[in-house]
Amino acid sequence: AGVAGREPGDAFETSRRGLTMACARLHAALMARAPPPAPSLGNRARTWSIRPPSRRRFASSDAAAADADADDAAAADARTIVPEADAPRSSPEASAPRGAVVWFRQDLRLDDNQAFRAAVRAANRRGGEVLCLFVWSPDEEGDDEGASWAPGEASRVWLHHSLASLDRDMRRRYGGGGVRFARGPHAESVAAAAQTVNATTVFASTRYEPAHVEGDERTRRALAERGIELITLPGHLLFDREKIRVDMERERYFFGTLMPFVHAAEKFGGKPGTPSPAPPTAPIARGSGGAGESTLASLGLIPPSDARVDWSAGLRAEWDMSESGATEAWAQFKRMGLAGYEDGHGRCDLTAKSSTSVLSPYLRFGQLSPRRVYAELRDVRFGGTDFGGVEGRRLSRTFWHRLYRREFAYWQLGVFPRLAVESWRSHYEQRRDWRWPERDPAAAEDLRRWQKGQTGFPVVDAGMRRLVRTGWMHQTERMLAATFLVDYLNVHWSHGARWFHDYLVDADLAINSMMWQNAGKSGLDQWDVFAGGLAPDGSSRTHDPTGETIARYVPELAGLPPGHLRHRPWEASAKTLRAAGVTIGDTYPARIVADVDAARARMSAGVLEVRAREVAKAAAAAAEEAGPPSEDGDDERGGRTDVLVDVFTGADYVVAPPGSTVAADGRLLPLSTRKEFKRALAQAESGGGVRSAMGAARDWALARLDVAATGAGSSGRGCEPSADETGSARAADIGRKRAARAAAAGHSHSHSHSHGGHSHSHSHGGHSHAPGEAIGRAHVGHTHGGGGRRSGSRSTSRGVEHRSSSWAKGGGSGRKAAKGVTAKEAERKKVKAGRREARELGRAWSSGLRVGDVGGSGDESSAWE
């Protein structure tokens, strides 16, 4: 007890080793005095233990994952000796304490690290030590020529400094030798580390990138041949992605939108669990200095280019690349509050301090536990403040859903491992408007100017220069830059994904690939709601109203007056430009695209061509097949999945990959598709001589295409208007939930309805409204905050606040509505206008079906942070 209470240090290490030796001698004495085994027991191994009999060693990953907090209190005293076989006396090898290895990869933290906690418990039970290991094996970190890339240069800089911090934290907190660094093949390095502490078990957090999954399986098999078990535990994600299956028969949203995944994750993905603090003590092994052991510097994580010019100085100045830095970033965000984030998350200017969490690199490298964030967002005292019993997740639905969007990206990578190099919408790969820099010198020059922030469009250049300087971009800047590259320069999205992967400190293969596919219109989400807000010409300035970000990262334009001239310097007068010291084409480059409308039209034409080609394929197949399908439905020509556009609605199809759905794997599912693309296809149908062919194609599609039924439409007839489109189904869902809450709380009424393209969901407490009374601006829970007014009647206003919906006038969930038009309200107006357009578009299709599209509510808005 006296030894256990001392601070870690040399004296403590000496005493602890003495205690270990004493335990070994005691075990030998007990073995010598033990009676010989009964013949009926055979040659079974016998275990002598000085711990309570209810405690057991880990036998599987499930057992290791069990969070036995009661073990921590007795961790320093619990020692288990497990002889390998029966014998009157144990050999030195059999009686030697067994340690454990924890293999750090992308979980560089002590807090809520399940692998680290499991290794400490195992070592304490077996009387051994914990060896903390990091292995750098360049050949096993990824394949830059394939679909699972190795860490980029900015990521390697972050990895180097975060490992240095982890090593210091380990030594300061627990003593011992900190982290052991090794360079070489994973299996050999891990086996050598296990031999150092006489370990038969290695613990690590599960990894999910394709190269890592395959590599871990190879390492697991190689270690098993040496009698060493590799146990991987959750820690990087909240849910078990291998168990998540989307049940499209119950979903009214499109496949590939966020909400079906959220529902599936919560139903099939297991519970995230409660976060656990770092162990109070840990028997960390000292470095042996043996073969295979390296120093952090000798791993070669710092790229040679940085060693020459020190380009990472900006990264080091911008970031605290440590676990304590992650903890402080999370604490700072909680102090700022979620209310400001919900309204201002689209702002990237320097004055909007609450517009971003800057947590992405810490989550990427596991320095912040996603379970910690998840659990605290579910707390009614988020950030230490009581918001009237409202959980933090309800204060900002946007931030809450970004946790799920991160999980969604990893799920996509799991069911579609070539996410980084192949389009979900495979027919989009054949677009003729794509320019390929590897064979087009003009495209290569345009790509170079984009990479360096020399496009002549300040909103694009500011973000790209921030990326190179700090290794990070605000999500709005990322979306603007990506849209410019693919829509206006017509460069294939994969080139942008590669550049971001190399320069972002938070470069995550799953998230980066998903978002670049979406930017290229090739992913599951085509960013329809943002279509009007991502123009590069400065016409949309809500993310940086005065141009402060431009002034900082494009200093050539800092002398221009704050406001629109920083976004559109080509509109400044000659006098203003001279006063600011700006010469377009000299001190600041001329615009790389002279006619942005014409450039974007090329993109639209390229998309139309590949989509029309799919319709033509269906029409040709219908013309070729003369006979009707057999009456029993068992036609050998049925079950086709090679037509990737729905001839009823104009939506794109995707073949659901194995393991993605409950019952639709291998079948066609409709995807959310931009209204402008549907409109273009409808106009092409009505303007040419293909109307009769389209009718025939629809009959053929019903009989031949293998389209899975969804909650939004019957099998084969496309996607009916759903919650994604008209909002009526979502309003009904919300209304039912509110009605139940209102009834439980004794509220007078709660209802939901949809009319005229507007969805309403009302919930009032303790009072009713006459038809002529105004509901009041502070009633959070109304789609429209004003309420109705009849001519000639006197209107009264109720000032009671109801927290129930983020569709209140001027505000999000859990807050009073603000006066004036906010960016959030402006975005919602665009959404409603888009839904009206969707209904009009539906009438353009001769089938009479309504062809709406995703309205882009907060549930479906994409985020890149």
N, C-alpha and C positions, 0 to 999 in steps of 0.2 A: 504493500500500500504506500509505503514511503517512496519507493522508486517510481511508482506510477504517477505520483503527484508532482514530480520534478519537471522542470522545463527541458525540452529536447536539447541535447548537447552531447559532448564526448563522454562526460561522466554518466549521463543517462544511458548512452549506448553501451558502455562497459557494463553497467549494472544490469541492463536488460539481457545482454548476452550471458551474463552470469546466471541470471534467472532461467534462461532457456536451457543452459547446461544442467542446472539443478533439476529442471523438469525431466530432462533426458535421463539423468542418473536415477531419479525416482522411478521413472518408467522401467528402467532396466531392473531395478530392485523388485518392483512389483511382478515383472515377468518371471524373475528367478524364483519368487515365492509362490507363483501361481501353480495350482494342481495341473497335472497333465490332462490333456483333452480326453473326453470320453470317446470310446471307439465309435459310438453311434453318430458322432458329429462329423466323422470323416475328416477331410483336410480343409475344412472351411476356415477362412481367415477369422481371427479373433481380434476384436477392438478393445483396447484399454483406454479409457478416457477419464479425465478429471473434470469434465464439464457435465452439466445436467444431461440425462439421457434423452431428453426431448429434442435436443439440438442435433442436427445432422449436417453432414457435408453436402455440398451442392452435387446433385447427380444429373441435372439437366439445366437447360436454359430457363425453363419455367421455375425450377426451384431457385435458381440464382436470382431470378427477377423478383422473387417474393421479398417484400420489404420488411425484414424482421428487425424493426427498430429496437426491440427488447434486447437484441444481441449486442448493441452498441454499448450499453451500460457496463456489460461484463467483458467487453472486447479485450481489454488488456490482460485479463486473468484467464480467459478461456483458451485452453490449449488441448489439442487432440493429437494423439499419436496412433497411427493406423499401421500395424505391421502388415507386410505383404503376404505372409503365410504363417501357419502355426509352427512354433518351434519352442523348445524349452527356454532358450535364450535368444533375444533378438540380435541380429547383426547390426553394426553401426549404420549401414545403409537403411535398414528397415526402421530403426529408431530415430533417424535424423529428422528434424522438423521439416515440414514441407511448406514452401511459400506459395505465392501466386504472382502472376504477371498481369498487369493492366496495360493494354496496348492502346495508346492514344493515337487517334487519327484526325477526326474533325470534330472532336468533343473536348476542346481544350479548356476545361473548367474543372473545378472541384465541387462547386455547388450542384446538387441534383444530378450527379454523374453516377448513373446506376452501375456502370461497369466498374468504376473506381470503388464504390461502396461494396460491391460484391467481392472484389479482390481483397479488400481490407478484412471483411468478415471471414473469408476463406482462410487467409493467412493467420488471423487471430485464432481460429478454431484449430488449426493444424500446427500452431507453434512456430510458424515461419515468418518470412518477411515478404513485403510487397515490392516487386521491381516495376517501376514505371518506365515504359518503353515507348520511344518513337522511332520508326524506321522510315527512311527515305530510299525508295527504290524507283528511280526514274522510269525504268522499263515497265513498271507495274502501276504507275499512277494514272495512266490513261493513254489513249492512242490518238494522236493529233491527225492521223490519216483516216481514222474511222469515225464512229459516232459517239465516242466517250472520251472527251479531250482531257489532257493533263492540265493541271493548274496553270493559269496564265502568269505573266511576270508580276503583275500587281498582287495577285493572290499569294505568290511565293514570298514576296516581301512581307506581307501581313503574316503569313505562316511563320516565317523566321522570327519576327519580333514577338508574336504571341507565344511561341514555344519558349523563348527566353524568359518571358514573363511567367509562364507556367512553372518553369524550373525554379525561378526565384521564390514564387509563392509556395511551392512544395517544400523547399528547404527551410523557408522562414516558419512555416506552420508546423511541419512534422519532423524536421531534422532529416538525417539520412543523406543520401546522395542525390536527391532530386530526380530529374528525368534522365534516363540513359538514352543516348542518341546512337543510332547505328545506320550505316549505309550499306545496302546490298539487298539480295532477295529476301522477301518477307519471311518465308518459311525458315530459312537458315538462321536469320537474325532472331526470330522469335524463339526458335528452339534453343539457341545459345543462351538467350536471356532466361528461359525456363530452367536450363541446367544450372545457371548461376545460383538460383535460390531453391533448387530441388523442387521445382513446381511441376505438377501434372495438369494444371488448369490455367488457361489464359482467357482473360476477360477483355471484351472490346465492345464498343457501340456499333450497332448495325449501320452499314453503309448501303447506298441505294443506286449509285451510278452504275451503268452496265459493266464497265471495266472493273469496278470495285467489287461488284457482286460476283463476277466470274473469278476474280483474283482471290477473294476470300474463300471461295469454295475450293480452289486449288490449295490454298494454304491450309485449310481445314483437313483436307485429305492427307497432305504431306505431314502435318503434325500428328494426325491419328496414327500413322505408321510408326511414329516414335513414341507412342503412348501418351501423347499430350492432347488434351481436349480444348478446342477453341469454342468458347461460349460467347455469342453476340447478343447484346441486350438493346432494347429501345433507348432512345435518348435524343435522336436528331429530329424525329417527327412526333406528332401527337398521336396519330392513329396507325394501326397496322395496315399498310397499303395493300398487302397481299390478300387481305380478306375483304376489301371493299369492292362491292358489286353494285352497280347502279340498276335499280329496278325501274326501267323505262315504262312498264305497263301502268305504273302508279304515278308517273311524273307528267305534269302539264307543262313543264319547261323543256326546251330542246336538250338533246344529248350534247354534252360538252359545255353547257353553261354551268354556273357555279352551284345553284341550288340543288340540282339532282345529286351532285357529288356531296354536298353538305349533308343531305338526308341519308345518303348511303354510308358516309363516314360515321355518322352518329349511330346508325343502326348496326353496321357490320364491323366497324373498325376498332371496337373495344373502347374502354375508358382510358383517357390520358393518365389518370392517377394523380396522386398528391405529390408535389415536389418535396424532396428531402434535402436537408442541409448537408454540408460536407461533414464527414466523420470527425468527431472531436479529437481523436488520436489515430495514428496509423503507423505501423512498423515498417517504415520505408527503408529499403535496402540501400547500402552505400555502393557506389560504383566500384566495379572490380578492376577496371583498367585492363581487362583481358582482351582476347582477340574479338574483333568485330565491333568493339566500342569506339565511338567517334566523338568529336566535339560538335557542337551546333554549327560552328563556322565551317567545319570540314564537310558538312553535308552538301554544301553548294546550293542552298536555297536561294540566296541572293543572285539574281541574274548577272551575267558578265557585263551586260550593257549598263547596269546600275553601278557596278564597281568602277566603270570608266568615267561616267559623267554624274553620278549621284542624282539621277532623276527622281528617286524616291524621297528626296528631301521634303517635297510638298506633301507626300503622304504622311511622313512622320510628324510634320508640323500640324497636320489637320486632325490626326487621330491618336487616341490612346489605345494601342493595340493589345490590351490586357483584359483579364477578367474583371478587374476592378474598374476599368474603363467602361466595360459593358454594364456593370452594375450601376455606375454613375449615370450613364446615358439613359437607362431605364428609369432611374429615380428622377432625373431631370424631366423626362417626358411626363411622368406622373405628376410632378409639381406643376407643369404647364397645364395639364388637364386635357381631357378628351373633348370637352365642349368646343374649345377653340380649334382642335384638330378636325372635328367633323365639318366645320364651316370652311376652314382654310387649308385643307390638305392639298389643294391644287396649287397653292402659292409656292413659288421657288425663290422669291426675292428675299433679300437679307433681313428685312424687317419682320418677316412672318416667322417668328421663332417657334411657334407651335405648329407649323405647317408640315412638319415631318418628324419622325421619331429617330432617324439615323441609327436604327437598330439592325439594319440588314447585314452588315459585315459580321456583327457579333453573333447573329443567328447562323450565318453561313459557316463560321468556324466553331460553333458550339460553345462560345464563351458566355452566352446567355441561354438559359434553359427555356425552350418553348413551353414546357409544362409550367414553369414559373409565371410566364406572361399569361398563359391561359388561365391558371388558377386565380391570379390576382384580378384579372378582368371579370371573373365571376363573383368577386367579392363586392358586397354592398358598401364597403368602405374603401373603395379604390383610391389609392394614393393617400390614405389616412383621412379622407373626407367622406362624411355620410351625405349622400345625395337623396335623402328621403327614402332610403330602402331600395334605391335603384342600383342594379349591378353596373359595373363599369362597362361591360359589353353593350349595354343598352344606351350608354351615353354616346357611343360612336359605333354605329353598325358598320361603317366603312373600315375602321381599324380592326374590329372583331372579324370581319370577313376576310381581311388580308391574311390572318393566320390560316384560314381555310384555303385561301388561294395558294398559299405556299404548299400546303398538303396536296392540293389539286395538281400543281405542277409536278410533284414527285409521283403522284398516281399516274399522270400521263406518261412520264418517263418509264414507269414500270410496265404499263400495258403496250406502250409504243416505244421500244428502246432506241429507235433511230430518230427520235424527236429532234435531235440537233442537226440532222442532215437531210431528212425527208419530210415532205409536207403531209400533214393529215389529209388535206384535200389534194389527193395525188394528181388530179387532172390539172391543177394550177401550175404544176411543174412544167407544163408544156406551153405556157404563155409566151407568145412571140415578142412581147414587149420587154422581156427580161434582157438586160445587158450583162455580159460576163466579162469582168475586167481581165481575166486570164487570157482572153483572146480578142479583146477590144481595147486598143490603146486609149481611145477617148473615154471609155468607161473607167479605165484604170486611173486616169488623171482626175476624173470627177470623184472617184472613191478616195484618192489621196487628199484632195482638197476638203472633202467631208471629214476625213479622219483628223486633219490638222485644224479644223475650225476656220477654214478660209473659203466658205461658200458665198459670202456676201450677204447672207441672211443672218442678222444679229441673233435672233432667237435660237437658231441652230448652232451658230458659232460659239455662243456663250456656253451652252451645255457641253459641246465637244471639248472646248478648252478647259472647262472645269474638270471634265473626266481625266484629261491628261495630267492636270496639275494635282488633283486631290484623289483620284481613283474612284470618284463617286459622282453621280448625277441625281438630281431630283427626278421623281417618276414622270412629271410633266415634261421635263427636258428630254428624258429618254424617249418618250412617245413622240415628241416633236422631231427629234433627230432621226428616229427610226422611220417615221412616216415620210420624212423628206427623202431619205435614201431610196426607199422602195417605191413611193408613189410619184416622186418628181424627178429623181435621177434614174429610176427604173432599174436599179441594181438589185440583184437577187438578195433576199433577206439573209441568206447564210453568210454573206460577206460581212454584214453588220454584226451578226451574232458572234463571229470569230473575233472581230475587233473589240467588242464589249467584253468578251470572255478574257481577253488578254489584258485589258486596262482597268477593269472594275475590281476594286478590293472585295466587293461582295459577289463576284462572279460565281454564279451557281448554275451548273449545267442545265438542271431541270427548269428553273425559273427563267433564265436567259433564253433558252430555246423556245419555251412556250410563248413568251412575250414577243420574240422576233417573228415567230410563225404568225401570231395574231396581227402583227404590224404588216406582214406581207400578204394578208388576207388568206393565208394558206392554213391557218390554225383553226381550232374549234370555235374561236371567238374572233369576229372581224372588226371589233371596235366601232360598231355602228353608231353608238351614242356619242362618240367623240369626233365623228366625221367632220363636223363644221368647226371644231375648235382646235384642229391640228394643222391649220394652214401656216406655212412658213413665212408669209409675207408681213407678219406683224399685225394682221387684221384682228387677231384675237390676242389680247394682252392681259387677261385676267390673272395669269400666273405670275406676271412681273409688271404691274401697272405703270410704274415710273421708270422702269429700265435699270433698276439698281444692280441686278445681276449682270446685265450687259455692261454697265459701267465698270464693274469689277473685273470681269473676265475678258472683255473686249475693250481694253483701255483706250484704243484709238478713238472710240466713240464717247468717252466719258465727258468730253467737253460739250457735247450736244445738250440742249435743254432736256430735263427729265420729261418723260412721256413718250408720245408716239414717234417723235423723230429719232429716238434711240432705236426703236424697232424698225423704222422705215427711213433710214438716212437719205435715201435717194429722193425723198420728197422735200428735203430741206433746201432752202434757198442758197444761192451761191454765197451770200453774205453770212448766213448762219454757218455754213460749212467752213468758210475762211476763219470766222471767229473761233470755231472749235478746233481748228487745225486739221480738218478732215478733207482729204482729196480722194473721192471715189475712184478706184482703179489704181491708186498709188499707196496712200497710207492705209486704206482699207479696200479689200478687193471688190470688184464689181460682181454683181449677182451672177452666179454660175448658171442659173436658169432665167432666161429673159422673159419667157411667157409661162407662168406657173399653170395657167388654165390648160394650155395646150399639152404641157407635160403630164398633167394629171389625166387628161383625156386619153393619152396613150395607154395609161394603166387601165382605165375603164374599158377601153377597146380590147385590150389583151385579155381581160377577165371575161368579157362578153364572148369573145371568140371561142375560148375553151369550154365555156358553159353551153354555147349554142352547138358546139360539136357533140356534146353528150346528148342533147335533145335530138340532133340529127341521127345519132347512132340508134336511139330508140325508134325514131321514125323509119329508118332503114330496116331495122329488124322487124317492125310491124309490117312493112310492105313485103318483106321476104317471106314471112310466114303467112301462107294463104289460109290455112285451116284454123278453126277455133280451137281452144284448149279442150282436152277431153273432159267429159262431164264429171268423172270421178276425181278430177283435179290432179291425177297422177301423170302429168305430162312430162316427158323427159326433157322438154325444152324449158321447163319452169325453173324457179329458184335461181335466176340470174342476179348477179350483184355487180355487173360491169357497167351499168349506166349510173352516173353519179350526180344527176340533176333530177329533181322531182318535176315531172311534166305537168303536174296539177298545180303546184304552188310556186315553182321556180326556186325552191330551196335546194341547196347542195345536199348530197348524201355522203355518208361515210360508212364503210364496212366496220362494224363494231369489232375490235380486236379480241382475241381470246382473253378471258379473265376480266373483262371490263363490265359486263352486265350480268344480271340474274338469268335472263332467258333469251337474249338477243345477240349473243356472240356469233360472228360470221354473217350477220344479216345487215341489211341497209337501215340506217337511221337518219332522219333529217337533221340538218344542222341550222343554227341561226345564220342567216345570210343577209347581207346588206340590202336595204330597200332599193338603193340605186341600181344594184345588180339585177334585182328582180324586175325593176321597172324597165331596164334596158332590154331584158329578155322578152318581157311582155310587148314592148313596142316593136321588137324585131318580129315577133309572131304576127302582130296585127298588120305590119307594114309590108309583109311579103306574101308569097303564095304558099305558105306552109301551114295555113290554118287547118286545112283538111288533114294534112299529114300529122299535125299535132293531135287532132281528135283521134286518129287511128293509133297514134303512139300512146294515148291515154288508155285506150282499151287494151292494148298490148301490155302496158305496164301493170295494169291490174291483174292480168293473167300470168305474166312471166316474172316480174321482179319480186325478189324475196325481201319485202319491206316489213320490218317488225312493227307490231302494234305498239302504240304509246298512249299515255293518258291524254295526249292532246289530239289524237286522231286514230281512226281505225286503220288496220293494216292495208297498205296499198294505195290509199287515197290521200296521201300527203298528211301534213300537219294542220289540223284544224286550228282556228283562232284560240289561243291559250293565254295563260297568265303571262307568258312572254310577250304577248302582242297587244291584246285589248285591255288588259288589266282587270277585267271583270272577275276572272277566276281568283286572282290574288286578292281582290277586294272582298270576295265572298269568304275566302279563308280567314282573312284578317277579321272580318265581321263576326264569324263564328267564335273565334278565340276571344274577342272582346266581349261578346255576349256572355260567354261563360264567366269571364272575370267580373263583368258587371253584375251578373246574377249573384255570384258569390259575395260580392262586396255590398250588395243592396242598392246598386245604382238603378236609376229609373229606367233607362233604356240604352240599348246598344244595337246598331244596325249597320248594314253595308249595302251599297247598291252601285250600279253602273249605268250611266245613260249618256248619250250624246258624245261618247268618246271619253268621258271623264269618270273616273272611278272615285267613289266616296266611301269612307268608312268612318262612322261617328260613334263616339262613346261619351255619354254625359253622366255625371254623378250627382244624384240628389236633387235634380231639377229637370224640368222639361222646357221645351221652346215652342212657342206658338208659331204658326207658319210665317208670320210677318216679322218675327224677332231675328235680330242678327246674332250669330253665334259668338262672335268676338274673336279678336286676333290671337288671343293667348290660349285658345283651345287647341292644344297639340293633340292631334287625332283626327283632324279634318283635312281632307284633300285640299279644300279651299277654305281659307280662314275667314272669309267674310260672311258667309251665310246668306240666306235669302231675304229679300225685301219686297213686299207687295206695294204697289202704287196706292198712295193714300193712307197707308197704315203707319203707325208710329213704331219705330224700331228701337229696341233696347239692346244693350250689350252686356254680356256676362263676362266677368274678368276672372273666371276660375280656370286654373291651369290643369290640363289632363295630359299626363305623359303616356303616350301610347304609340305614336307614329312619327317617323322622320319626314312625313310629307306635309308637315305643318307649314304655315306661311313663314318663310324666312328662317327656319331653324330645323334642328335635328331632334332626335328623340331625347326626352328628358330635359328640355330647356324651353323657356318662354320664347315665343316668336319675336324676332327682331324687326325693327322698323326698317323700311327701305328695301331695295332689291339686292339680295346677296348673290354671290356667284352660284351658290347652291340652288337658289330659286330660279335663276336664269337657266341653269342646266335642266331643271325640271320642266321649265316651259318648253325647252327644246324637245324634251322627251315626249311631252304631250302633243306637240306639233308633229313629231315623228309618228306618233300613233294615229293621228288623223290622216297623215299621208299614207300610212299602211292600209287603212280602210279604203282609201281611194284607189290604191294600187290593186287591192283585191278585186275591184270591179273591172279591172282591165283584163282579167283572165276569163276566157270564154266559158270555163267550167263553172263559173259562178261561185267557186270557193273563195273565201276571204284569205288573202295572202298577206297577213300582217308579219311583223318581224319583231325581234327583241326590242322592247322599249328602252332598255338600258337603265333600269332602276338601280338603286344602290346595291341590290343583290348581285347584279350582273356587271357592274362597272369594273373594268379591268384596272389593275394597279400593278406597278412594276417595282415598288419599293421593297 
